[in-house]
Amino acid sequence: MTTANTSTIGEQLAASPALTAAIDTIVAEVQAKSAHITDAKGPDADKVESYDALMHRAAQVRGKGLLYPYIGSGAGNGALVELLDGSVKWDMITGIGVHFFGHSEPGMVRAAVEGGFANTLKHGNLVSNFDAFEFGEVLLAEAAKGSRLKHAFVSTGGALANENALKVCMQKHESAPRVLAFADCFMGRTITMAQIGDSPGNRQGIPLSTLVDYMPFYDHVAAERMGAKRYIDMSVWHLTQYLDRYPNQHSCFIFELVQGEGGFNTATRDYFKALMDVCRDRNVAIWDDEIQSWGRTTEMFAYDMLDLGDYVDVFCVGKMSQACATLYTDEYNPKPGLLSGTFTGESATFRAGTCVIERLRDGNYYGESGLIAQHHAEFRKQVRALADKHPDWFPPVKGAFGKPGAEDIVGGVGGMMRFTPFAGAKDKIIKVCKESFHEGVILFWCGHDPYHVRMLPPLGVMKLEDWPRVFECIERALAKAAA
């Protein structure tokens, strides 16, 4: 029993010396064990058969085999992860960008364990501890430094955050049914988001009930050939054609300021600003989707990198933030009942997400000389050196109009890195990724003709001196793919 002058039982648990000591012991034990993981290595011979059996069981559960033979052991060390067959890999894709602080990182372990003592595993919109709101507060404090974003609604996944953003936009704009998006965008795997995402393979068998108009994404080669102003004027004309054809029918324009699945494509501030000016003039919501890019560009928010925050009406974040959220301005604060859901997440997720934001805020990650920029420069250096050593692996890459040499062999921004061997041929790029897995590096691909090898490395824990070791593995994989 408690009184007004005593702490709650929950507060007593949070301050308990016994629990604090137990958490210290857990973190120390994880650190001590994970310290033995020091380099990539192949599987243990005595574990191969049992690992194959686990892969078969996993395939039976899913109904099809796994893309990579990856089943984690539950341990790792920074950028290295251990699998249940005893092998160790450099994790350069981090769950498509989720694990910025790598594997078995003490601060993340501590935050998750502290959250694990909550009275329930899941929190929701009807019953919730304050962890979810604290996460939102810390996120909004950073978001508001360069934007008008004022409120945050947390959710359990990026696609759901996008669904909530679409509902907010449509309600504000009186049920306007059409959506503007960039070609090659990716929005998630729900029925609606799969329809908006520009990938036919992701919506096979799904009825097309969502009305989407696609704008071409910025083409650097075309802009250079035509001149930047003329190219932007043409893009604005393209946008106004949609708005004139369907007056007052567009609820929003979804901006990926750095495209993820589309190929880590970027554009200039002038290009985005010109389109956003049209949206503002024509009463179309500006929705900034940073689920893959958030935290990885040279500023925490890509809109800050491009000085576009004042334009943003609705914003989505996920992946490396651990918890996902839809942020919006006062003007877009929805009516009661529009946003809800049984689950919002877990205390462990919110504690870890808050920790991520605070560490990004307080660390030396951003700016022209920040750690993210330093890592990106080292990545480019390694690719250039590899291309100089093996020029036959890096023939000219065709651009959007089939012109050889139009695309650079290395690209991306910040912690979103890509390189393009074998002219971006899809079968070769996939082979490089799969051979790299066997050589000790986990990679993935992105883009559409050309395709690229994609990296989202754990820059929160990776060391600059790790890059040559990673590329030694990649070089062996490229040699196999070339053969």
C-alpha positions in Angstrom: 0.0 0.0 0.0 1.3 3.5 -0.9 0.4 7.0 0.3 0.9 10.4 -1.3 4.2 10.8 0.5 5.8 7.5 -0.7 7.0 6.4 -4.1 5.0 4.0 -6.2 6.0 0.3 -6.2 7.0 0.9 -9.9 9.3 3.7 -8.8 10.8 1.6 -6.1 11.5 -1.2 -8.6 13.2 1.3 -11.0 15.4 2.6 -8.1 16.1 -0.8 -6.6 19.8 -1.4 -5.9 19.2 -5.2 -6.3 17.8 -4.7 -9.9 20.6 -2.2 -10.7 23.2 -4.7 -9.6 21.5 -7.4 -11.6 21.5 -5.3 -14.8 25.1 -4.4 -14.3 25.9 -8.1 -14.0 24.0 -8.9 -17.2 25.6 -6.1 -19.2 29.1 -7.1 -17.9 28.5 -10.8 -18.8 27.3 -9.9 -22.3 30.4 -7.7 -22.8 32.8 -10.3 -21.6 31.4 -13.0 -23.8 31.0 -10.9 -26.9 34.6 -9.7 -26.7 35.7 -13.1 -27.9 34.1 -12.3 -31.3 36.8 -10.5 -33.1 36.7 -11.3 -36.8 34.7 -13.0 -39.6 35.0 -16.7 -39.8 33.4 -19.7 -41.4 31.0 -22.2 -39.7 32.1 -24.8 -37.1 32.2 -28.2 -38.8 30.3 -29.9 -35.9 27.4 -27.4 -36.2 26.7 -27.6 -39.9 24.3 -30.5 -39.8 22.2 -29.1 -37.0 22.2 -25.7 -38.6 20.9 -27.2 -41.8 18.1 -28.8 -39.8 17.2 -25.4 -38.3 17.1 -23.8 -41.7 14.7 -26.6 -42.8 12.5 -25.9 -39.8 12.5 -22.2 -40.5 11.5 -22.8 -44.2 8.7 -25.1 -43.1 7.3 -22.4 -40.8 7.5 -19.7 -43.5 6.4 -21.9 -46.4 9.6 -21.1 -48.4 13.3 -21.0 -47.8 15.1 -18.0 -46.2 16.8 -15.5 -48.6 20.1 -15.9 -46.7 21.0 -18.8 -44.4 21.0 -16.5 -41.4 19.9 -17.6 -38.0 21.6 -15.5 -35.3 23.1 -17.1 -32.1 22.0 -14.1 -30.0 25.5 -12.7 -29.7 27.8 -10.3 -31.6 30.4 -7.7 -31.1 29.8 -4.3 -32.7 29.8 -4.7 -36.5 30.3 -8.5 -36.2 27.4 -10.9 -35.6 27.6 -14.6 -34.7 25.3 -17.2 -36.3 24.1 -20.5 -34.8 26.5 -22.4 -37.0 29.4 -20.7 -35.3 30.2 -18.5 -38.3 30.8 -14.8 -37.8 29.9 -12.1 -40.4 30.5 -8.4 -40.8 26.9 -7.0 -40.7 26.9 -4.3 -43.3 23.1 -4.2 -43.8 21.9 -4.3 -40.1 18.4 -5.6 -40.8 17.9 -3.0 -43.6 19.1 -0.3 -41.4 17.7 -1.2 -37.9 20.9 -1.9 -35.9 22.9 1.2 -36.1 24.6 0.3 -32.8 25.4 -3.2 -34.0 25.3 -6.3 -31.9 25.5 -6.9 -28.1 26.3 -3.2 -27.7 26.3 -2.5 -23.9 24.3 0.6 -23.9 21.5 -0.9 -26.0 21.6 -4.1 -23.9 21.2 -2.0 -20.7 18.3 0.0 -22.1 16.5 -3.1 -23.3 16.9 -4.9 -19.9 15.8 -1.9 -18.0 12.7 -1.8 -20.1 12.2 -5.5 -19.6 11.1 -5.0 -16.0 7.9 -3.3 -16.9 4.7 -4.8 -15.6 3.5 -5.8 -19.1 5.4 -6.7 -22.3 3.2 -4.6 -24.6 1.8 -1.1 -24.2 -1.0 0.4 -26.3 -3.2 3.3 -26.8 -5.6 2.4 -24.0 -3.1 1.3 -21.4 0.5 2.6 -21.5 3.4 3.4 -19.3 5.2 6.7 -19.9 8.1 5.1 -21.9 6.3 5.6 -25.2 5.6 9.3 -24.5 9.2 9.9 -23.3 10.4 8.4 -26.6 8.1 10.8 -28.4 9.3 13.8 -26.4 12.9 13.2 -27.0 12.3 12.6 -30.7 10.1 15.7 -31.1 12.7 17.8 -29.3 15.2 17.0 -32.0 12.7 17.2 -34.8 11.5 20.6 -33.8 14.9 22.2 -34.0 14.5 22.5 -37.8 10.8 22.0 -38.4 7.3 22.8 -37.3 6.6 19.2 -36.2 4.8 19.2 -32.8 3.2 15.8 -32.1 4.2 12.1 -32.4 2.1 9.0 -32.7 4.1 5.8 -32.1 3.4 2.5 -33.8 4.8 -0.9 -34.1 6.2 -0.7 -37.7 7.3 1.6 -40.5 4.4 0.5 -42.8 1.9 1.3 -40.0 3.5 4.7 -39.4 3.1 5.3 -43.1 -0.6 4.2 -43.0 -1.1 6.6 -40.1 0.5 9.4 -42.1 -1.8 8.8 -45.1 -4.8 8.9 -42.9 -3.7 12.2 -41.3 -3.2 13.7 -44.8 -6.5 12.4 -46.2 -8.5 13.6 -43.2 -6.9 17.1 -43.3 -7.6 17.4 -47.1 -11.3 16.3 -46.9 -10.8 12.7 -48.2 -8.8 13.7 -51.3 -8.2 10.2 -52.7 -5.0 10.7 -54.8 -1.4 10.4 -53.7 1.7 11.8 -55.4 5.0 9.8 -55.0 8.3 9.4 -56.8 9.0 6.7 -59.2 10.9 3.8 -57.5 9.6 4.7 -54.1 9.1 2.1 -51.4 6.5 2.5 -48.7 6.0 -0.9 -47.0 4.2 -4.1 -47.3 0.6 -3.4 -46.2 -2.0 -3.5 -49.0 -2.2 0.3 -49.4 1.6 0.9 -49.0 2.4 -1.9 -51.5 0.1 -0.1 -54.0 1.9 3.2 -53.5 5.4 1.6 -53.6 6.6 1.6 -57.2 7.5 -2.1 -57.4 5.2 -4.4 -59.4 6.6 -7.5 -57.8 5.5 -6.3 -54.4 1.8 -6.0 -55.4 1.2 -9.1 -57.4 -2.4 -10.2 -56.9 -3.3 -7.0 -54.9 -6.2 -5.0 -56.4 -5.2 -1.5 -57.2 -7.6 0.6 -55.3 -5.3 3.4 -54.3 -4.9 6.3 -56.8 -1.2 7.1 -57.2 0.5 9.5 -59.6 4.3 9.1 -60.0 6.8 11.9 -60.5 10.2 11.0 -61.9 12.9 11.2 -59.3 15.7 13.7 -59.9 18.1 12.6 -62.6 21.6 14.2 -62.1 22.7 13.4 -65.7 19.6 15.0 -67.3 19.8 18.0 -65.0 23.4 18.6 -66.0 22.7 18.1 -69.7 19.6 20.4 -69.7 20.8 22.9 -67.1 19.5 22.7 -63.5 16.9 25.5 -63.9 15.4 24.1 -67.1 15.3 20.6 -65.6 13.5 21.9 -62.4 11.1 24.0 -64.5 10.2 20.8 -66.5 9.7 18.9 -63.2 7.4 21.6 -61.9 5.4 21.5 -65.1 5.1 17.8 -64.8 3.7 18.2 -61.2 1.2 20.9 -62.2 -0.1 18.7 -64.9 -1.3 16.2 -62.3 -2.7 18.9 -60.1 -4.6 20.5 -63.0 -5.9 17.2 -64.3 -7.2 16.3 -60.8 -8.0 19.6 -59.1 -8.2 19.3 -55.2 -7.9 15.5 -55.5 -4.4 15.0 -54.0 -4.1 14.6 -50.3 -0.3 14.5 -50.2 3.1 14.3 -52.0 5.4 11.7 -50.4 9.0 12.8 -50.4 11.8 10.4 -49.9 14.6 12.9 -49.6 17.0 10.0 -50.0 15.5 7.0 -51.7 16.1 3.7 -50.1 15.0 0.7 -52.1 15.0 2.9 -55.2 18.8 3.0 -55.2 20.0 5.5 -52.5 19.1 8.3 -55.0 19.4 11.9 -53.9 18.4 15.3 -55.3 19.3 19.0 -54.8 17.6 21.3 -52.4 16.5 23.5 -55.3 14.7 20.6 -56.9 12.8 19.5 -53.7 12.0 23.1 -52.8 10.5 23.9 -56.2 8.1 20.9 -55.9 7.3 21.7 -52.3 6.5 25.3 -53.2 3.9 24.0 -55.7 2.5 21.7 -53.0 2.2 24.5 -50.6 0.5 26.8 -53.1 -1.9 24.1 -54.2 -2.8 22.9 -50.7 -1.2 19.5 -50.9 0.4 18.0 -47.8 4.2 17.5 -47.8 5.0 14.2 -46.3 8.6 13.4 -45.6 9.3 9.6 -45.3 12.6 9.1 -43.6 12.1 5.6 -42.3 15.3 4.3 -44.0 17.3 7.5 -44.1 16.6 9.0 -40.6 19.8 9.3 -38.6 22.1 8.1 -41.4 22.5 11.3 -43.4 25.0 14.1 -42.5 22.3 15.5 -40.2 19.9 13.5 -38.0 17.0 14.5 -40.2 17.4 14.6 -43.9 15.2 17.7 -44.0 17.9 19.5 -41.9 20.6 18.4 -44.3 18.7 20.1 -47.1 17.2 22.9 -45.0 13.7 22.0 -45.9 12.2 21.4 -42.4 9.8 24.3 -42.6 8.0 22.7 -45.5 7.3 19.4 -43.7 3.7 18.8 -42.6 3.9 15.1 -41.8 7.0 12.9 -41.1 7.6 9.2 -40.6 10.5 7.6 -38.8 11.4 4.0 -38.1 14.2 1.3 -38.4 17.2 2.6 -36.4 14.9 4.6 -34.1 13.7 1.1 -32.9 10.1 2.4 -32.2 8.3 3.8 -35.3 6.4 7.1 -35.3 4.3 9.5 -37.4 5.0 13.1 -36.6 2.9 16.1 -37.7 2.4 19.8 -37.2 -0.4 21.4 -35.2 -2.3 22.0 -38.4 -2.3 18.3 -39.1 -3.1 17.1 -35.6 -6.0 14.6 -36.4 -9.4 14.4 -34.9 -9.9 11.9 -32.0 -10.4 8.3 -33.2 -8.4 8.5 -36.4 -5.2 7.0 -34.9 -5.3 4.2 -32.5 -4.2 0.5 -32.2 -3.9 -2.2 -29.6 -0.1 -2.2 -29.5 2.3 0.7 -29.7 5.3 -1.3 -28.6 7.3 -2.4 -25.5 9.2 -0.5 -22.8 12.4 -2.2 -24.0 11.8 -0.8 -27.5 11.0 2.7 -26.2 14.0 2.7 -23.8 16.3 1.6 -26.6 14.9 4.1 -29.1 15.3 6.9 -26.6 18.9 5.8 -26.0 19.5 5.9 -29.8 18.2 9.4 -30.2 20.2 10.7 -27.2 23.4 9.1 -28.4 23.0 10.4 -31.9 22.3 13.9 -30.4 25.2 13.9 -28.1 27.8 12.0 -30.2 30.1 13.4 -33.0 28.1 11.8 -35.8 26.9 14.8 -37.9 28.3 17.6 -40.0 30.9 17.7 -42.7 33.6 16.3 -40.4 31.4 14.0 -38.3 31.8 10.3 -38.0 29.1 9.5 -40.6 30.9 11.7 -43.2 34.2 10.1 -42.3 32.9 6.6 -42.8 31.3 7.5 -46.1 34.6 8.9 -47.3 36.4 5.8 -46.3 33.8 3.6 -48.0 34.2 5.5 -51.2 38.0 5.2 -50.9 37.8 1.4 -50.6 35.5 1.1 -53.6 37.7 3.3 -55.8 40.8 1.3 -54.8 39.0 -2.0 -55.6 37.9 -0.6 -59.0 41.5 0.6 -59.8 42.8 -2.9 -58.9 40.0 -4.8 -60.9 38.7 -2.4 -63.6 37.1 -5.3 -65.4 34.7 -5.8 -62.5 33.6 -2.2 -62.8 32.5 -1.5 -66.4 30.6 1.8 -67.2 27.1 1.9 -65.6 24.2 2.9 -67.7 22.0 5.7 -66.6 18.2 6.2 -66.8 18.3 6.6 -70.6 20.7 3.8 -71.2 23.7 6.0 -71.7 26.9 4.1 -70.6 29.0 5.8 -67.9 26.1 8.0 -66.8 26.0 6.5 -63.3 29.0 6.6 -60.9 30.2 3.2 -59.6 29.9 4.5 -56.0 27.1 6.6 -54.5 24.7 7.3 -51.7 24.9 9.7 -48.8 26.2 9.4 -45.3 25.5 6.0 -43.8 23.5 5.0 -46.9 26.2 3.5 -49.2 26.0 1.8 -52.5 28.5 0.6 -55.2 27.9 -0.8 -58.7 30.0 -3.6 -60.1 29.3 -5.5 -63.3 27.4 -2.5 -64.8 24.5 -3.0 -62.3 23.3 -6.3 -63.9 20.6 -7.7 -61.6 21.8 -11.3 -61.6 25.4 -10.3 -61.0 24.6 -7.9 -58.2 22.5 -10.6 -56.4 25.4 -13.1 -56.9 27.8 -10.6 -55.3 25.6 -10.2 -52.3 25.2 -14.0 -51.8 28.8 -14.7 -52.4 29.7 -11.9 -49.9 27.5 -13.6 -47.3 29.6 -16.8 -47.6 32.8 -14.8 -47.5 31.8 -13.1 -44.3 30.0 -9.9 -45.1 26.2 -9.4 -45.1 25.1 -7.0 -47.9 21.9 -6.4 -49.9 20.9 -4.8 -53.1 18.8 -1.9 -54.2 17.8 0.1 -57.3 16.2 -0.9 -60.6 18.3 -1.3 -63.7 20.9 -0.5 -62.7 21.0 -2.5 -59.5 23.5 -1.7 -56.8 25.1 -3.4 -53.8 23.7 -1.7 -50.8 25.2 -1.1 -47.3 23.6 0.3 -44.2 26.5 -0.3 -41.8 26.4 0.0 -38.0 28.3 3.3 -37.8 27.5 3.7 -34.2 30.0 1.0 -33.4 32.1 0.5 -36.5 35.7 1.6 -36.6 37.3 3.4 -39.6 40.0 0.8 -39.5 37.4 -2.0 -40.1 36.8 -1.0 -43.7 39.8 -2.7 -45.3 38.9 -6.0 -43.5 35.3 -5.7 -44.8 36.5 -5.1 -48.4 38.9 -8.1 -48.2 35.9 -10.3 -47.9 34.0 -8.3 -50.6 37.0 -8.7 -53.0 36.9 -12.4 -52.7 33.1 -12.4 -53.3 33.5 -10.2 -56.4 36.1 -12.6 -57.8 33.7 -15.5 -57.4 30.9 -13.5 -59.1 33.2 -12.5 -61.9 34.1 -16.1 -62.5 
